């Protein structure tokens, strides 16, 4: 009986050493995976900040390009556009959905 117990202990020692080595290497492997994921996450967060900054810059540029003052400046600078007088306004009247729309310049004296 004592001999049998010794055999079990002799088999248990190398098995426990192998199990200990596997657990150590497994822990190191998992930790390195976590660290690499943290680095990836950091890079993605930096990219997100950069893209948000670019979005804000583009929205500001869009607002400046679509501003009324810019249209007025471009129209007055050499294209010959002017704001219409109230006399030169054309009214469009809508009759029914099926009929075409009619336009007319209101002229006086005819």
TORKOL-4160 file (C-alpha; in steps of 0.2 Angstrom, whole numbers, padded with zeros to 4 digits, m for minus):
110
<pt num="1" X="0000" Y="0000" Z="0000"/>
<pt num="2" X="0014" Y="0012" Z="0004"/>
<pt num="3" X="0022" Y="0008" Z="m0013"/>
<pt num="4" X="0006" Y="0012" Z="m0022"/>
<pt num="5" X="0005" Y="0029" Z="m0013"/>
<pt num="6" X="0023" Y="0033" Z="m0018"/>
<pt num="7" X="0019" Y="0030" Z="m0036"/>
<pt num="8" X="0004" Y="0042" Z="m0035"/>
<pt num="9" X="0015" Y="0055" Z="m0027"/>
<pt num="10" X="0029" Y="0052" Z="m0040"/>
<pt num="11" X="0016" Y="0055" Z="m0054"/>
<pt num="12" X="0008" Y="0070" Z="m0046"/>
<pt num="13" X="0024" Y="0080" Z="m0045"/>
<pt num="14" X="0028" Y="0081" Z="m0063"/>
<pt num="15" X="0010" Y="0084" Z="m0067"/>
<pt num="16" X="0009" Y="0098" Z="m0055"/>
<pt num="17" X="0024" Y="0106" Z="m0062"/>
<pt num="18" X="0017" Y="0105" Z="m0080"/>
<pt num="19" X="0001" Y="0112" Z="m0074"/>
<pt num="20" X="0010" Y="0126" Z="m0065"/>
<pt num="21" X="0020" Y="0131" Z="m0080"/>
<pt num="22" X="0004" Y="0130" Z="m0091"/>
<pt num="23" X="m0005" Y="0142" Z="m0079"/>
<pt num="24" X="0009" Y="0154" Z="m0079"/>
<pt num="25" X="0011" Y="0154" Z="m0098"/>
<pt num="26" X="m0008" Y="0156" Z="m0100"/>
<pt num="27" X="m0008" Y="0170" Z="m0088"/>
<pt num="28" X="0006" Y="0179" Z="m0097"/>
<pt num="29" X="m0003" Y="0176" Z="m0114"/>
<pt num="30" X="m0019" Y="0183" Z="m0108"/>
<pt num="31" X="m0011" Y="0198" Z="m0100"/>
<pt num="32" X="m0002" Y="0202" Z="m0116"/>
<pt num="33" X="m0018" Y="0200" Z="m0126"/>
<pt num="34" X="m0026" Y="0213" Z="m0114"/>
<pt num="35" X="m0012" Y="0225" Z="m0116"/>
<pt num="36" X="m0013" Y="0224" Z="m0135"/>
<pt num="37" X="m0031" Y="0227" Z="m0134"/>
<pt num="38" X="m0028" Y="0242" Z="m0123"/>
<pt num="39" X="m0016" Y="0249" Z="m0136"/>
<pt num="40" X="m0028" Y="0246" Z="m0150"/>
<pt num="41" X="m0042" Y="0255" Z="m0140"/>
<pt num="42" X="m0031" Y="0270" Z="m0136"/>
<pt num="43" X="m0027" Y="0272" Z="m0155"/>
<pt num="44" X="m0045" Y="0271" Z="m0159"/>
<pt num="45" X="m0049" Y="0284" Z="m0146"/>
<pt num="46" X="m0036" Y="0295" Z="m0153"/>
<pt num="47" X="m0043" Y="0293" Z="m0171"/>
<pt num="48" X="m0060" Y="0296" Z="m0165"/>
<pt num="49" X="m0054" Y="0313" Z="m0157"/>
<pt num="50" X="m0046" Y="0318" Z="m0173"/>
<pt num="51" X="m0061" Y="0314" Z="m0184"/>
<pt num="52" X="m0072" Y="0324" Z="m0172"/>
<pt num="53" X="m0060" Y="0338" Z="m0173"/>
<pt num="54" X="m0061" Y="0337" Z="m0192"/>
<pt num="55" X="m0080" Y="0336" Z="m0192"/>
<pt num="56" X="m0081" Y="0352" Z="m0182"/>
<pt num="57" X="m0069" Y="0361" Z="m0194"/>
<pt num="58" X="m0079" Y="0355" Z="m0209"/>
<pt num="59" X="m0095" Y="0361" Z="m0201"/>
<pt num="60" X="m0088" Y="0378" Z="m0198"/>
<pt num="61" X="m0081" Y="0379" Z="m0216"/>
<pt num="62" X="m0098" Y="0373" Z="m0222"/>
<pt num="63" X="m0107" Y="0387" Z="m0212"/>
<pt num="64" X="m0095" Y="0400" Z="m0218"/>
<pt num="65" X="m0097" Y="0394" Z="m0236"/>
<pt num="66" X="m0116" Y="0394" Z="m0235"/>
<pt num="67" X="m0117" Y="0411" Z="m0226"/>
<pt num="68" X="m0128" Y="0425" Z="m0233"/>
<pt num="69" X="m0115" Y="0437" Z="m0232"/>
<pt num="70" X="m0103" Y="0427" Z="m0243"/>
<pt num="71" X="m0117" Y="0425" Z="m0256"/>
<pt num="72" X="m0120" Y="0444" Z="m0256"/>
<pt num="73" X="m0101" Y="0448" Z="m0257"/>
<pt num="74" X="m0099" Y="0435" Z="m0272"/>
<pt num="75" X="m0114" Y="0442" Z="m0280"/>
<pt num="76" X="m0109" Y="0460" Z="m0279"/>
<pt num="77" X="m0091" Y="0458" Z="m0284"/>
<pt num="78" X="m0092" Y="0456" Z="m0302"/>
<pt num="79" X="m0106" Y="0445" Z="m0308"/>
<pt num="80" X="m0118" Y="0459" Z="m0310"/>
<pt num="81" X="m0131" Y="0452" Z="m0298"/>
<pt num="82" X="m0141" Y="0465" Z="m0288"/>
<pt num="83" X="m0155" Y="0463" Z="m0276"/>
<pt num="84" X="m0172" Y="0466" Z="m0285"/>
<pt num="85" X="m0183" Y="0480" Z="m0282"/>
<pt num="86" X="m0200" Y="0477" Z="m0275"/>
<pt num="87" X="m0207" Y="0482" Z="m0292"/>
<pt num="88" X="m0197" Y="0468" Z="m0301"/>
<pt num="89" X="m0204" Y="0454" Z="m0291"/>
<pt num="90" X="m0213" Y="0440" Z="m0301"/>
<pt num="91" X="m0227" Y="0431" Z="m0292"/>
<pt num="92" X="m0231" Y="0413" Z="m0296"/>
<pt num="93" X="m0249" Y="0408" Z="m0293"/>
<pt num="94" X="m0254" Y="0390" Z="m0291"/>
<pt num="95" X="m0271" Y="0385" Z="m0297"/>
<pt num="96" X="m0274" Y="0367" Z="m0295"/>
<pt num="97" X="m0262" Y="0352" Z="m0293"/>
<pt num="98" X="m0266" Y="0346" Z="m0311"/>
<pt num="99" X="m0264" Y="0363" Z="m0319"/>
<pt num="100" X="m0248" Y="0371" Z="m0324"/>
<pt num="101" X="m0242" Y="0386" Z="m0314"/>
<pt num="102" X="m0245" Y="0403" Z="m0321"/>
<pt num="103" X="m0233" Y="0417" Z="m0320"/>
<pt num="104" X="m0235" Y="0435" Z="m0325"/>
<pt num="105" X="m0226" Y="0452" Z="m0323"/>
<pt num="106" X="m0239" Y="0465" Z="m0318"/>
<pt num="107" X="m0238" Y="0479" Z="m0330"/>
<pt num="108" X="m0248" Y="0495" Z="m0328"/>
<pt num="109" X="m0256" Y="0504" Z="m0342"/>
<pt num="110" X="m0259" Y="0489" Z="m0354"/>
